[in-house]
Amino acid sequence: MREAPHGWLTARDSARAGPDCCCGAASLRARGANGCHIEHVVSPRVNFSGAAISNIERPYSVPAAGVSTMSRTMTTLYDTDVIAWVDEQVALLRAGQFSKIDVEHIIEEIEDVGGSERRELRHRLSVLLSHLMKWKCQPARRDASWRRTIGEQRRAIEYVVKKTPGLKPLLQDQDWLAEVFRDAVVRTLGETNREELPALLPWTITQVMDHGFLPD
């Protein structure tokens, strides 16, 4: 039998508690992990003939003392309408009402912004390295499309680094570059079925980002 969530009461618990009635239904309260009271109401389930056949659980939250309505409202708004949540947080920050801001979700959003920029840089560099390898290993298939993709990825990487200068050190991080190069090798293998690809990055990052460089 699956355990009830923390702070919830099962139908068996309600039966033990006796007929404490609330609008004709057995009712018990417990304090949940989030500081809210959890009220457990057991009501009869009725079949098509109108006969009661079992009890079902209908847990719902009842605000407890010390739990602010603002906190619950912000969490709900974040989950249902993130744009409205952003507008609300900006208004609170501009008004200096720092005690009312949704700190937890603001931290999550800030971390996600940094993560998305890193992911974009890694993806674009992987695509660039993959096309440089294809250019090197498949000279008979070189065409304007590959050349265009190489140029586009270089410009995109330059833009990402210009927009977010804090990412620039990654381009000098040999461990990070090695990881990106492994991504590029996997990508290239999937597109070419060639097995004679280099095990290590064969070019410097300066060469990789040089708009005039194409490996012979």
ROLUM-465160 format. One record per atom (N, C-alpha, C): residue number from 0; z negated, y negated, x negated. Coordinates in Angstrom, 3 decimals. Each point is the difference from the previous one (the first is absolute). Example, Ala and Ser with C-alpha at 12.3 -4.5 7.8 and 13.67 -1.06 7.14 Angstrom:
(r 0,(-7.800,5.690,-13.190)) (r 0,(0.000,-1.190,0.890)) (r 0,(0.000,-1.200,-0.900)) (r 1,(0.720,-1.050,0.350)) (r 1,(-0.060,-1.190,-0.820)) (r 1,(-0.730,-1.090,0.770)) 
This chain:
(r 0,(0.000,1.200,-0.851)) (r 0,(0.000,-1.200,0.851)) (r 0,(0.000,-1.230,-0.873)) (r 1,(0.924,-0.942,0.268)) (r 1,(0.108,-1.183,-0.836)) (r 1,(-1.194,-0.909,0.201)) (r 2,(-0.538,-0.541,-1.089)) (r 2,(-1.137,-0.902,0.078)) (r 2,(0.397,-1.318,0.636)) (r 3,(-0.929,-0.572,0.742)) (r 3,(0.269,-1.321,0.565)) (r 3,(-0.092,-1.036,-1.103)) (r 4,(0.779,-1.106,0.079)) (r 4,(-0.102,-1.066,-1.001)) (r 4,(-1.404,-0.542,-0.079)) (r 5,(-0.312,-0.603,-1.160)) (r 5,(-1.331,-0.543,-0.233)) (r 5,(-0.356,-1.004,1.085)) (r 6,(-1.195,0.158,0.576)) (r 6,(-0.450,-0.948,1.000)) (r 6,(0.451,0.354,1.403)) (r 7,(0.775,1.068,0.171)) (r 7,(0.426,0.431,1.327)) (r 7,(-0.924,1.127,0.464)) (r 8,(-0.113,0.132,1.286)) (r 8,(-0.813,1.053,0.569)) (r 8,(0.890,0.957,0.754)) (r 9,(-0.274,1.282,-0.128)) (r 9,(0.824,0.993,0.672)) (r 9,(-0.496,0.216,1.418)) (r 10,(0.815,0.700,0.778)) (r 10,(-0.403,0.306,1.368)) (r 10,(-1.280,0.815,0.015)) (r 11,(-0.150,0.891,-1.018)) (r 11,(-1.212,0.816,-0.086)) (r 11,(-1.221,-0.882,-0.232)) (r 12,(0.158,-1.043,-0.862)) (r 12,(-1.114,-0.928,-0.240)) (r 12,(-0.383,-0.697,1.288)) (r 13,(0.994,-0.399,0.773)) (r 13,(-0.270,-0.707,1.240)) (r 13,(-0.724,0.890,0.987)) (r 14,(0.383,1.276,0.026)) (r 14,(-0.640,0.924,0.915)) (r 14,(-1.470,0.160,-0.335)) (r 15,(-0.291,0.041,-1.323)) (r 15,(-1.396,0.135,-0.429)) (r 15,(-0.821,-1.214,0.421)) (r 16,(0.646,-1.169,0.020)) (r 16,(-0.745,-1.239,0.218)) (r 16,(-0.466,-0.143,1.431)) (r 17,(0.604,0.769,0.896)) (r 17,(-0.432,-0.082,1.376)) (r 17,(0.794,-1.021,0.779)) (r 18,(-0.314,-0.177,1.271)) (r 18,(0.810,-0.795,0.912)) (r 18,(-0.312,-1.478,-0.050)) (r 19,(0.013,-0.626,-1.195)) (r 19,(-0.132,-1.459,-0.074)) (r 19,(1.303,-0.586,0.480)) (r 20,(-0.026,-0.571,1.148)) (r 20,(1.257,-0.349,0.637)) (r 20,(0.381,-1.449,-0.236)) (r 21,(1.288,-0.211,-0.070)) (r 21,(0.566,-1.339,-0.069)) (r 21,(1.248,0.043,0.862)) (r 22,(-0.068,-0.582,1.205)) (r 22,(1.117,0.030,0.943)) (r 22,(0.382,1.439,0.337)) (r 23,(-0.981,0.873,0.084)) (r 23,(0.273,1.361,0.422)) (r 23,(0.393,0.927,-1.123)) (r 24,(0.002,-0.454,-1.249)) (r 24,(0.391,0.860,-1.118)) (r 24,(-1.117,0.055,-1.008)) (r 25,(-0.137,1.136,-0.693)) (r 25,(-1.006,0.121,-1.052)) (r 25,(0.374,-0.907,-1.142)) (r 26,(-0.947,-0.738,-0.557)) (r 26,(0.326,-1.003,-1.023)) (r 26,(-1.021,0.036,-1.105)) (r 27,(0.457,-0.015,-1.249)) (r 27,(-0.861,-0.053,-1.164)) (r 27,(0.546,-1.010,-0.969)) (r 28,(-0.828,-0.571,-0.848)) (r 28,(0.447,-0.951,-1.014)) (r 28,(-0.462,0.454,-1.374)) (r 29,(0.814,-0.273,-0.988)) (r 29,(-0.353,0.237,-1.397)) (r 29,(0.568,-1.137,-0.812)) (r 30,(-0.523,-0.233,-1.169)) (r 30,(0.514,-1.041,-0.863)) (r 30,(1.016,0.601,-0.948)) (r 31,(1.212,-0.529,-0.001)) (r 31,(1.055,0.497,-0.851)) (r 31,(-0.120,-0.525,-1.409)) (r 32,(0.895,0.482,-0.880)) (r 32,(-0.030,-0.390,-1.408)) (r 32,(0.344,-1.450,-0.193)) (r 33,(0.722,-0.611,0.955)) (r 33,(0.415,-1.395,-0.170)) (r 33,(-0.970,-0.987,0.596)) (r 34,(-1.156,0.471,0.443)) (r 34,(-0.987,-0.924,0.525)) (r 34,(0.139,-0.217,1.483)) (r 35,(0.986,0.613,0.643)) (r 35,(0.190,-0.143,1.431)) (r 35,(-0.739,1.126,0.710)) (r 36,(-0.448,-0.316,1.218)) (r 36,(-0.518,1.073,0.824)) (r 36,(1.176,0.791,0.535)) (r 37,(-0.126,1.307,-0.004)) (r 37,(1.026,0.857,0.591)) (r 37,(-0.583,0.564,1.278)) (r 38,(0.574,-0.346,1.129)) (r 38,(-0.504,0.523,1.264)) (r 38,(0.862,1.169,0.421)) (r 39,(-0.627,1.108,0.251)) (r 39,(0.715,1.223,0.377)) (r 39,(-0.190,0.199,1.489)) (r 40,(1.084,-0.014,0.726)) (r 40,(-0.068,0.194,1.442)) (r 40,(0.676,1.308,0.328)) (r 41,(-0.690,0.862,0.686)) (r 41,(0.567,1.274,0.395)) (r 41,(0.331,-0.070,1.474)) (r 42,(1.265,0.186,0.341)) (r 42,(0.417,-0.043,1.396)) (r 42,(0.693,1.301,0.342)) (r 43,(-0.025,0.384,1.226)) (r 43,(0.595,1.286,0.376)) (r 43,(1.506,-0.044,-0.037)) (r 44,(0.630,1.097,-0.454)) (r 44,(1.442,0.178,0.096)) (r 44,(0.266,0.778,1.287)) (r 45,(0.937,-0.459,0.775)) (r 45,(0.246,0.600,1.313)) (r 45,(1.374,0.634,0.004)) (r 46,(0.097,1.236,0.544)) (r 46,(1.305,0.631,0.092)) (r 46,(0.705,-0.432,1.276)) (r 47,(1.182,0.550,0.241)) (r 47,(0.802,-0.457,1.131)) (r 47,(-0.666,0.290,1.340)) (r 48,(-0.888,0.962,0.014)) (r 48,(-0.675,0.324,1.254)) (r 48,(-1.169,-0.913,0.275)) (r 49,(-0.338,-0.857,-0.984)) (r 49,(-1.105,-0.925,0.179)) (r 49,(-1.303,0.515,-0.541)) (r 50,(-0.042,1.207,-0.549)) (r 50,(-1.230,0.575,-0.517)) (r 50,(-0.209,-0.406,-1.446)) (r 51,(-1.232,-0.318,-0.373)) (r 51,(-0.310,-0.352,-1.382)) (r 51,(0.064,1.260,-0.842)) (r 52,(0.742,-0.030,-1.112)) (r 52,(0.150,1.205,-0.814)) (r 52,(-0.640,-0.139,-1.370)) (r 53,(-0.196,-1.209,-0.508)) (r 53,(-0.635,-0.141,-1.314)) (r 53,(-0.394,-1.445,-0.199)) (r 54,(-0.694,-0.233,-1.091)) (r 54,(-0.329,-1.362,-0.395)) (r 54,(0.893,-0.432,-1.142)) (r 55,(0.361,-1.253,-0.072)) (r 55,(0.791,-0.534,-1.103)) (r 55,(-0.742,-1.158,-0.623)) (r 56,(0.333,-0.289,-1.237)) (r 56,(-0.628,-1.085,-0.739)) (r 56,(0.826,-1.265,0.117)) (r 57,(-0.644,-1.128,0.237)) (r 57,(0.685,-1.284,0.008)) (r 57,(-0.795,-0.974,-0.860)) (r 58,(0.120,0.147,-1.368)) (r 58,(-0.763,-0.893,-0.871)) (r 58,(0.642,-1.376,-0.048)) (r 59,(-0.811,-1.028,-0.004)) (r 59,(0.534,-1.333,-0.212)) (r 59,(-1.060,-0.846,-0.670)) (r 60,(0.443,-1.057,-0.665)) (r 60,(-0.903,-0.833,-0.785)) (r 60,(-0.628,-1.077,0.861)) (r 61,(-1.287,-0.197,-0.225)) (r 61,(-0.711,-1.098,0.631)) (r 61,(-0.542,-0.870,-1.114)) (r 62,(0.284,-1.302,-0.036)) (r 62,(-0.435,-0.852,-1.106)) (r 62,(-1.495,0.076,-0.215)) (r 63,(-0.400,0.156,-1.242)) (r 63,(-1.410,-0.002,-0.361)) (r 63,(-0.358,-1.349,-0.592)) (r 64,(-1.292,-0.292,-0.003)) (r 64,(-0.455,-1.259,-0.563)) (r 64,(0.383,-0.088,-1.462)) (r 65,(0.481,-1.162,-0.452)) (r 65,(0.347,-0.197,-1.398)) (r 65,(1.441,0.276,-0.321)) (r 66,(0.782,0.554,0.932)) (r 66,(1.420,0.252,-0.229)) (r 66,(0.773,-1.104,0.689)) (r 67,(0.681,-0.812,-0.770)) (r 67,(0.629,-1.199,0.552)) (r 67,(1.252,0.342,0.780)) (r 68,(0.215,-0.738,1.086)) (r 68,(1.229,0.144,0.773)) (r 68,(1.190,-0.397,-0.848)) (r 69,(-0.138,-1.018,-0.871)) (r 69,(1.084,-0.464,-0.860)) (r 69,(0.510,1.126,-0.880)) (r 70,(-0.927,0.792,-0.603)) (r 70,(0.406,1.087,-0.887)) (r 70,(0.828,1.027,0.739)) (r 71,(-0.464,0.385,1.217)) (r 71,(0.742,0.991,0.755)) (r 71,(1.344,-0.546,0.438)) (r 72,(0.057,-1.274,0.395)) (r 72,(1.243,-0.604,0.453)) (r 72,(1.011,-0.049,-1.128)) (r 73,(-0.434,-0.393,-1.226)) (r 73,(0.910,-0.102,-1.128)) (r 73,(0.581,1.365,-0.358)) (r 74,(-0.847,1.033,0.022)) (r 74,(0.488,1.329,-0.335)) (r 74,(1.044,0.454,1.005)) (r 75,(-0.256,-0.242,1.268)) (r 75,(0.956,0.372,1.031)) (r 75,(1.293,-0.778,-0.164)) (r 76,(-0.105,-1.286,-0.266)) (r 76,(1.180,-0.839,-0.158)) (r 76,(0.809,0.444,-1.221)) (r 77,(-0.646,0.357,-1.068)) (r 77,(0.696,0.473,-1.201)) (r 77,(0.806,1.260,0.311)) (r 78,(-0.573,0.869,0.811)) (r 78,(0.659,1.265,0.325)) (r 78,(1.138,-0.168,1.004)) (r 79,(-0.091,-1.019,0.850)) (r 79,(0.978,-0.116,1.086)) (r 79,(1.025,-1.106,-0.199)) (r 80,(-0.359,-1.071,-0.726)) (r 80,(0.933,-1.126,-0.178)) (r 80,(-0.330,-0.692,-1.321)) (r 81,(0.592,0.511,-1.089)) (r 81,(-0.375,-0.488,-1.327)) (r 81,(0.400,-1.468,-0.197)) (r 82,(1.058,-0.460,0.642)) (r 82,(0.403,-1.399,-0.139)) (r 82,(-1.044,-0.920,0.624)) (r 83,(-0.469,0.351,1.193)) (r 83,(-1.061,-0.789,0.629)) (r 83,(-1.270,0.048,-0.842)) (r 84,(-0.262,1.167,-0.609)) (r 84,(-1.171,0.130,-0.884)) (r 84,(0.123,-0.932,-1.198)) (r 85,(1.180,-0.069,-0.603)) (r 85,(0.228,-0.902,-1.137)) (r 85,(-0.245,-1.445,0.412)) (r 86,(0.553,-0.416,1.149)) (r 86,(-0.189,-1.374,0.469)) (r 86,(-1.483,-0.313,0.196)) (r 87,(-0.730,0.957,0.545)) (r 87,(-1.424,-0.196,0.231)) (r 87,(-0.768,-0.142,-1.317)) (r 88,(0.334,0.867,-0.974)) (r 88,(-0.691,-0.061,-1.283)) (r 88,(0.302,-1.297,-0.745)) (r 89,(1.241,-0.453,0.060)) (r 89,(0.369,-1.256,-0.638)) (r 89,(-0.775,-1.153,0.626)) (r 90,(-0.105,-0.009,1.326)) (r 90,(-0.732,-1.066,0.690)) (r 90,(-1.474,-0.002,-0.402)) (r 91,(-0.588,1.199,-0.096)) (r 91,(-1.409,0.097,-0.398)) (r 91,(-0.206,-0.483,-1.435)) (r 92,(0.911,0.355,-0.885)) (r 92,(-0.120,-0.412,-1.399)) (r 92,(0.141,-1.511,-0.134)) (r 93,(0.972,-0.578,0.691)) (r 93,(0.205,-1.448,-0.064)) (r 93,(-1.174,-0.777,0.596)) (r 94,(-0.661,0.629,0.972)) (r 94,(-1.150,-0.648,0.622)) (r 94,(-1.284,0.227,-0.791)) (r 95,(0.083,0.780,-1.066)) (r 95,(-1.170,0.270,-0.819)) (r 95,(-0.989,0.950,0.642)) (r 96,(0.437,0.764,1.005)) (r 96,(-0.894,0.930,0.682)) (r 96,(0.067,1.371,-0.687)) (r 97,(-0.450,0.015,-1.229)) (r 97,(0.145,1.191,-0.840)) (r 97,(-0.821,1.190,0.489)) (r 98,(-1.068,-0.248,0.716)) (r 98,(-0.829,1.104,0.490)) (r 98,(0.688,0.769,1.120)) (r 99,(1.065,-0.557,0.554)) (r 99,(0.671,0.631,1.134)) (r 99,(1.295,0.717,-0.386)) (r 100,(0.411,-0.124,-1.261)) (r 100,(1.281,0.595,-0.377)) (r 100,(-0.121,1.521,-0.113)) (r 101,(1.116,0.667,0.150)) (r 101,(0.066,1.464,-0.072)) (r 101,(0.218,0.407,-1.459)) (r 102,(-1.092,0.012,-0.758)) (r 102,(0.066,0.187,-1.450)) (r 102,(0.653,1.333,-0.374)) (r 103,(-0.393,1.057,0.668)) (r 103,(0.487,1.340,-0.362)) (r 103,(1.523,0.082,0.097)) (r 104,(0.553,-0.480,1.099)) (r 104,(1.448,0.094,0.179)) (r 104,(0.754,-1.007,-0.861)) (r 105,(-0.616,-1.143,-0.284)) (r 105,(0.635,-0.957,-0.907)) (r 105,(0.143,0.613,-1.391)) (r 106,(-1.035,0.693,-0.469)) (r 106,(0.061,0.676,-1.302)) (r 106,(1.108,1.040,0.005)) (r 107,(0.100,0.775,1.077)) (r 107,(1.052,1.020,0.101)) (r 107,(1.384,-0.628,-0.088)) (r 108,(0.190,-1.122,0.681)) (r 108,(1.308,-0.652,0.005)) (r 108,(0.351,-0.547,-1.377)) (r 109,(-0.972,-0.588,-0.688)) (r 109,(0.248,-0.540,-1.346)) (r 109,(0.381,1.127,-0.958)) (r 110,(-0.747,1.111,0.069)) (r 110,(0.314,1.144,-0.858)) (r 110,(1.386,0.557,0.303)) (r 111,(0.367,0.006,1.272)) (r 111,(1.301,0.534,0.387)) (r 111,(1.134,-0.875,-0.509)) (r 112,(-0.209,-1.321,-0.018)) (r 112,(1.029,-0.904,-0.523)) (r 112,(0.286,0.322,-1.461)) (r 113,(-1.048,0.130,-0.808)) (r 113,(0.191,0.336,-1.412)) (r 113,(0.650,1.354,-0.177)) (r 114,(-0.386,0.968,0.824)) (r 114,(0.571,1.331,-0.103)) (r 114,(1.472,0.027,0.360)) (r 115,(0.394,-0.760,1.011)) (r 115,(1.405,-0.001,0.412)) (r 115,(0.886,-0.624,-1.068)) (r 116,(-0.492,-1.025,-0.690)) (r 116,(0.777,-0.615,-1.077)) (r 116,(0.177,0.973,-1.163)) (r 117,(-1.053,0.725,-0.336)) (r 117,(0.111,1.005,-1.064)) (r 117,(0.980,1.107,0.383)) (r 118,(-0.070,0.435,1.243)) (r 118,(0.912,1.059,0.455)) (r 118,(1.452,-0.464,-0.045)) (r 119,(0.233,-1.254,0.381)) (r 119,(1.365,-0.506,-0.036)) (r 119,(0.528,-0.056,-1.430)) (r 120,(-0.819,-0.495,-0.927)) (r 120,(0.421,-0.066,-1.389)) (r 120,(0.306,1.390,-0.538)) (r 121,(-0.863,0.949,0.293)) (r 121,(0.201,1.375,-0.488)) (r 121,(1.279,0.601,0.584)) (r 122,(0.218,-0.202,1.288)) (r 122,(1.192,0.562,0.643)) (r 122,(1.277,-0.589,-0.591)) (r 123,(0.029,-1.311,-0.162)) (r 123,(1.218,-0.644,-0.492)) (r 123,(0.286,0.374,-1.454)) (r 124,(-1.027,0.101,-0.818)) (r 124,(0.207,0.394,-1.386)) (r 124,(0.468,1.460,-0.076)) (r 125,(-0.528,0.847,0.870)) (r 125,(0.421,1.401,0.035)) (r 125,(1.482,0.107,0.362)) (r 126,(0.441,-0.765,0.990)) (r 126,(1.414,0.009,0.392)) (r 126,(0.873,-0.513,-1.146)) (r 127,(-0.445,-1.056,-0.659)) (r 127,(0.755,-0.556,-1.125)) (r 127,(0.143,1.030,-1.116)) (r 128,(-1.100,0.632,-0.393)) (r 128,(0.046,0.995,-1.070)) (r 128,(0.878,1.198,0.386)) (r 129,(-0.066,0.395,1.255)) (r 129,(0.829,1.112,0.458)) (r 129,(1.483,-0.335,-0.140)) (r 130,(0.387,-1.210,0.367)) (r 130,(1.410,-0.377,-0.099)) (r 130,(0.443,-0.167,-1.459)) (r 131,(-0.914,-0.446,-0.859)) (r 131,(0.347,-0.069,-1.421)) (r 131,(0.227,1.403,-0.566)) (r 132,(-0.822,0.961,0.440)) (r 132,(0.204,1.370,-0.466)) (r 132,(1.313,0.575,0.528)) (r 133,(0.306,-0.267,1.249)) (r 133,(1.265,0.499,0.552)) (r 133,(1.187,-0.639,-0.727)) (r 134,(-0.139,-1.277,-0.313)) (r 134,(1.065,-0.694,-0.736)) (r 134,(0.217,0.647,-1.372)) (r 135,(-1.101,0.367,-0.638)) (r 135,(0.053,0.610,-1.321)) (r 135,(0.567,1.423,0.060)) (r 136,(-0.463,0.795,0.970)) (r 136,(0.308,1.432,0.016)) (r 136,(1.281,0.352,0.751)) (r 137,(0.493,-0.902,0.812)) (r 137,(1.191,0.296,0.789)) (r 137,(1.047,-1.113,-0.163)) (r 138,(0.531,-0.144,-1.179)) (r 138,(0.958,-1.094,-0.242)) (r 138,(1.225,0.057,0.905)) (r 139,(0.403,1.199,0.387)) (r 139,(1.193,0.123,0.845)) (r 139,(-0.228,-0.547,1.405)) (r 140,(-1.246,-0.141,0.398)) (r 140,(-0.300,-0.462,1.358)) (r 140,(-0.438,-1.462,0.044)) (r 141,(0.017,-0.673,-1.126)) (r 141,(-0.398,-1.408,-0.020)) (r 141,(0.917,-0.810,0.920)) (r 142,(-0.611,-0.853,0.800)) (r 142,(0.814,-0.837,0.876)) (r 142,(-0.725,-1.309,0.282)) (r 143,(0.649,-0.841,0.786)) (r 143,(-0.554,-1.323,0.303)) (r 143,(-1.286,0.093,0.816)) (r 144,(-0.115,1.055,0.797)) (r 144,(-1.201,0.161,0.821)) (r 144,(-1.235,0.211,-0.860)) (r 145,(0.107,0.864,-1.018)) (r 145,(-1.130,0.213,-0.909)) (r 145,(-0.328,-1.281,-0.747)) (r 146,(1.014,-0.685,-0.471)) (r 146,(-0.226,-1.248,-0.736)) (r 146,(-0.703,-1.023,0.898)) (r 147,(0.432,-0.063,1.261)) (r 147,(-0.603,-0.946,0.938)) (r 147,(-1.468,0.340,0.260)) (r 148,(-0.294,1.281,0.182)) (r 148,(-1.384,0.419,0.239)) (r 148,(-0.896,-0.330,-1.193)) (r 149,(0.503,0.231,-1.194)) (r 149,(-0.775,-0.321,-1.212)) (r 149,(-0.326,-1.495,-0.036)) (r 150,(0.994,-0.843,0.278)) (r 150,(-0.231,-1.442,0.006)) (r 150,(-0.964,-0.423,1.091)) (r 151,(0.139,0.588,1.193)) (r 151,(-0.888,-0.352,1.116)) (r 151,(-1.447,0.348,-0.300)) (r 152,(-0.236,1.169,-0.586)) (r 152,(-1.371,0.412,-0.293)) (r 152,(-0.619,-0.863,-1.093)) (r 153,(0.783,-0.404,-0.978)) (r 153,(-0.531,-0.885,-1.033)) (r 153,(-0.412,-1.340,0.600)) (r 154,(0.843,-0.547,0.858)) (r 154,(-0.328,-1.289,0.627)) (r 154,(-1.228,0.136,0.907)) (r 155,(-0.097,1.110,0.713)) (r 155,(-1.142,0.214,0.885)) (r 155,(-1.299,0.126,-0.790)) (r 156,(0.053,0.713,-1.129)) (r 156,(-1.195,0.133,-0.842)) (r 156,(-0.414,-1.360,-0.546)) (r 157,(0.959,-0.788,-0.443)) (r 157,(-0.307,-1.341,-0.493)) (r 157,(-0.662,-0.840,1.083)) (r 158,(0.483,0.143,1.231)) (r 158,(-0.568,-0.774,1.106)) (r 158,(-1.432,0.439,0.296)) (r 159,(-0.231,1.310,0.029)) (r 159,(-1.341,0.505,0.283)) (r 159,(-0.993,-0.483,-1.050)) (r 160,(0.390,0.060,-1.265)) (r 160,(-0.896,-0.420,-1.084)) (r 160,(-0.218,-1.515,0.037)) (r 161,(1.040,-0.751,0.340)) (r 161,(-0.151,-1.458,0.110)) (r 161,(-0.930,-0.366,1.147)) (r 162,(0.150,0.709,1.118)) (r 162,(-0.834,-0.261,1.178)) (r 162,(-1.439,0.443,-0.232)) (r 163,(-0.171,1.075,-0.774)) (r 163,(-1.336,0.540,-0.264)) (r 163,(-0.161,0.202,-1.503)) (r 164,(-0.303,-1.062,-0.753)) (r 164,(-0.086,0.104,-1.465)) (r 164,(-1.016,1.027,-0.488)) (r 165,(-0.992,0.303,0.837)) (r 165,(-1.014,0.971,-0.398)) (r 165,(0.555,1.396,-0.208)) (r 166,(1.232,0.241,0.469)) (r 166,(0.619,1.316,-0.188)) (r 166,(0.713,0.128,-1.337)) (r 167,(0.243,-1.116,-0.667)) (r 167,(0.792,0.019,-1.229)) (r 167,(-0.561,0.929,-1.069)) (r 168,(-1.322,0.073,-0.187)) (r 168,(-0.539,0.923,-1.019)) (r 168,(0.389,1.452,0.223)) (r 169,(0.312,0.382,1.242)) (r 169,(0.398,1.388,0.254)) (r 169,(1.273,0.362,-0.760)) (r 170,(0.875,-0.976,-0.193)) (r 170,(1.256,0.265,-0.699)) (r 170,(-0.208,0.258,-1.491)) (r 171,(-1.205,-0.265,-0.491)) (r 171,(-0.340,0.298,-1.389)) (r 171,(-0.984,1.163,-0.110)) (r 172,(-0.372,0.556,1.129)) (r 172,(-0.961,1.113,0.030)) (r 172,(0.777,1.303,-0.178)) (r 173,(-0.129,0.613,-1.178)) (r 173,(0.793,1.179,-0.316)) (r 173,(-0.321,1.191,0.903)) (r 174,(-1.238,0.147,0.373)) (r 174,(-0.366,1.095,0.892)) (r 174,(0.640,-0.189,1.373)) (r 175,(-0.048,-1.226,0.504)) (r 175,(0.598,-0.294,1.299)) (r 175,(1.512,0.183,-0.049)) (r 176,(0.620,-0.477,-1.079)) (r 176,(1.446,0.162,-0.150)) (r 176,(0.389,1.473,-0.055)) (r 177,(-0.828,0.809,-0.664)) (r 177,(0.284,1.436,-0.080)) (r 177,(-0.040,0.647,1.385)) (r 178,(-0.951,-0.427,0.837)) (r 178,(-0.084,0.522,1.364)) (r 178,(1.227,-0.400,0.817)) (r 179,(0.409,-1.255,-0.134)) (r 179,(1.181,-0.463,0.735)) (r 179,(1.242,0.737,-0.478)) (r 180,(0.086,0.238,-1.298)) (r 180,(1.157,0.712,-0.531)) (r 180,(0.057,1.432,0.534)) (r 181,(-1.152,0.641,0.136)) (r 181,(-0.016,1.344,0.588)) (r 181,(0.505,-0.038,1.440)) (r 182,(-0.393,-1.041,0.745)) (r 182,(0.535,-0.165,1.362)) (r 182,(1.522,-0.110,-0.042)) (r 183,(0.498,-0.775,-0.951)) (r 183,(1.441,-0.219,-0.116)) (r 183,(0.727,1.294,-0.356)) (r 184,(-0.597,0.814,-0.863)) (r 184,(0.616,1.279,-0.375)) (r 184,(0.110,0.906,1.218)) (r 185,(-1.070,0.085,0.782)) (r 185,(0.020,0.820,1.215)) (r 185,(1.072,-0.503,0.959)) (r 186,(0.083,-1.320,0.145)) (r 186,(1.009,-0.592,0.874)) (r 186,(1.409,0.359,-0.478)) (r 187,(0.213,-0.103,-1.317)) (r 187,(1.325,0.261,-0.571)) (r 187,(0.371,1.471,0.114)) (r 188,(-0.948,0.888,-0.241)) (r 188,(0.261,1.434,0.139)) (r 188,(0.432,0.344,1.424)) (r 189,(-0.658,-0.653,0.969)) (r 189,(0.340,0.266,1.391)) (r 189,(1.387,-0.488,0.370)) (r 190,(0.512,-0.981,-0.732)) (r 190,(1.304,-0.573,0.334)) (r 190,(1.130,0.560,-0.851)) (r 191,(-0.321,0.585,-1.155)) (r 191,(1.060,0.439,-0.918)) (r 191,(-0.039,1.491,-0.321)) (r 192,(-1.151,0.643,0.183)) (r 192,(-0.171,1.414,-0.372)) (r 192,(0.218,0.232,-1.502)) (r 193,(-0.196,-1.022,-0.788)) (r 193,(0.145,0.147,-1.450)) (r 193,(-1.375,0.278,-0.613)) (r 194,(-0.032,0.841,-1.009)) (r 194,(-1.269,0.384,-0.616)) (r 194,(-0.170,-0.572,-1.396)) (r 195,(1.020,-0.675,-0.546)) (r 195,(-0.112,-0.503,-1.365)) (r 195,(-0.464,-1.450,-0.033)) (r 196,(-0.908,-0.354,0.897)) (r 196,(-0.532,-1.354,0.034)) (r 196,(-1.112,-0.150,-1.041)) (r 197,(-0.194,-1.211,-0.532)) (r 197,(-1.037,-0.197,-1.024)) (r 197,(-1.397,0.202,0.561)) (r 198,(-0.871,0.483,-0.853)) (r 198,(-1.387,0.219,0.414)) (r 198,(-0.825,-1.269,-0.086)) (r 199,(0.417,-0.925,-0.876)) (r 199,(-0.707,-1.262,-0.188)) (r 199,(0.957,-1.157,0.214)) (r 200,(-0.537,-1.131,0.370)) (r 200,(0.803,-1.196,0.223)) (r 200,(0.749,-0.362,-1.290)) (r 201,(1.321,0.035,0.010)) (r 201,(0.757,-0.187,-1.245)) (r 201,(0.301,-1.456,-0.344)) (r 202,(-0.400,-0.933,0.864)) (r 202,(0.295,-1.403,-0.239)) (r 202,(-1.279,-0.827,0.065)) (r 203,(0.033,-1.154,-0.626)) (r 203,(-1.128,-0.928,0.111)) (r 203,(0.103,-0.713,1.343)) (r 204,(-1.111,-0.569,0.432)) (r 204,(0.020,-0.734,1.261)) (r 204,(0.896,-1.235,-0.117)) (r 205,(0.134,-0.536,-1.209)) (r 205,(0.901,-1.140,-0.213)) (r 205,(1.443,0.412,0.269)) (r 206,(0.393,1.171,-0.490)) (r 206,(1.341,0.499,0.277)) (r 206,(0.194,0.289,1.488)) (r 207,(-0.995,0.626,0.586)) (r 207,(0.097,0.348,1.422)) (r 207,(0.235,-1.231,0.861)) (r 208,(-0.637,-1.110,-0.349)) (r 208,(0.091,-1.207,0.814)) (r 208,(1.115,-0.944,-0.460)) (r 209,(0.710,0.341,-1.051)) (r 209,(1.089,-0.838,-0.519)) (r 209,(1.239,0.160,0.895)) (r 210,(0.456,-1.100,0.616)) (r 210,(1.128,0.067,0.913)) (r 210,(1.300,0.382,-0.711)) (r 211,(0.037,-0.128,-1.287)) (r 211,(1.210,0.376,-0.734)) (r 211,(-0.042,1.408,-0.563)) (r 212,(-1.117,0.707,0.242)) (r 212,(-0.151,1.347,-0.594)) (r 212,(0.424,1.085,0.969)) (r 213,(0.871,0.902,-0.485)) (r 213,(0.346,1.241,0.685)) (r 213,(0.116,1.082,-1.072)) (r 214,(-0.741,1.105,0.166)) (r 214,(0.013,1.032,-1.057)) (r 214,(1.356,0.697,-0.097)) (r 215,(0.491,0.191,-1.213)) (r 215,(1.281,0.666,-0.210)) (r 215,(-0.199,1.511,-0.063)) 
